[in-house]
Amino acid sequence: MIVRIVKMGICPEHIDTFVKQFMTNKADIRNFKGCDFLELYKDINDPTLYFTYSFWKSESALEHYRKSELFKTIWAKTKPLFNKKPEAWSLNRIETI
């Protein structure tokens, strides 16, 4: 399993649009083959900083999503809302307590 964390800075004037877009697309992302979990977080100190946290069955499942029309469509609408370059990490879980 792959844990994917994406950090996104959103322009203050686009926060409502970003959240609405996520809410509109969350079921399609979560139901994409290979996605087992999806959450959206907002930083408690910086209201423009958001994170997605998702679980993928494998690195190839994540890559299949990233090359899909669904991702391309969502990303094309999301990218103009950023106020800084997004950062992403793909991780292997070592321990759950």
N, C-alpha and C positions, 0 to 999 in steps of 0.2 A: 504494500500500500504506500502511496505517496501523499504526504500532507503538503498542500500548496497554500502559501500565504502571500497575498498581494497587498502592498501598501500604496494608497492613492491619495494625493493631495487634491482637493476639489476647490475650485474657485468659489468664494462665498456666495456669489450671485447665482451659482449653478447647483448648489446643494440640493434644493428641492427637486430639480430635474434629475440629478443623479439618483436620489433615493427612489423616485417614481420609476425610473428606468430599471433599477435593480428589482423593485417589487413586481414590475411587469414581466421581467425575464427570469426571475429566480426559479420558477417551476421548470422551465425549459432547460436551464443549466443543471439543476438538481436531477432531472430525469434523463439527462444525456447519458448514453451508455458509458459506464465506467465511473460515474460520479456517485459516491456513496453518502456525501454529507456536504452541506453548504451553509455558511453563516456570514452575516455582515456585521462588522463592528465599527464603532465610532470612538475616537480617542476622547478620554474624559477631560483633557486639558486643551486640546486643539480641535475646535468644532469643524475644521476643514479637512481633518485627517481620517480616512476610512481604511478598513482592512477587510478583505475577504479571506475566509478560512475554509478550505475544502479538502475532502478526502477523495482520492482517485485510486482505482484498483491497481493501476500500474503507471509507469512513466509513459508507456505507449498509449494508454487510454487518455491521459492528459494531453499528449501531443495530438491525438486524433481530434479532441475537442478544439485545441488551439488552431487547427487547420480547417475546422468546419465552417460552413456558411453561418451557422448560429453565432459562433465566436466573432467572425469577421463583421457581421452585422452589428452585434452588441458593441464591439470595440470601436467601430467607426462612429457610433453615437456617443460613446463614453469619452474617448480620447480628447475631444475638444473641451471637455469640462475640467480638465486637470489644470492645476496651478504649478505643478512640478512634475518631473519625470517619475512615473510609477516604478516601484521596486517589487521584485518577486523572488520568492524562495521556494524550492522544492525540497522537501525533507523526508527522511525516513524516521519513523517513530522508534525510539529506543525503549522507552518505559512509560507505562501508565500506572499511576498510583491511586 
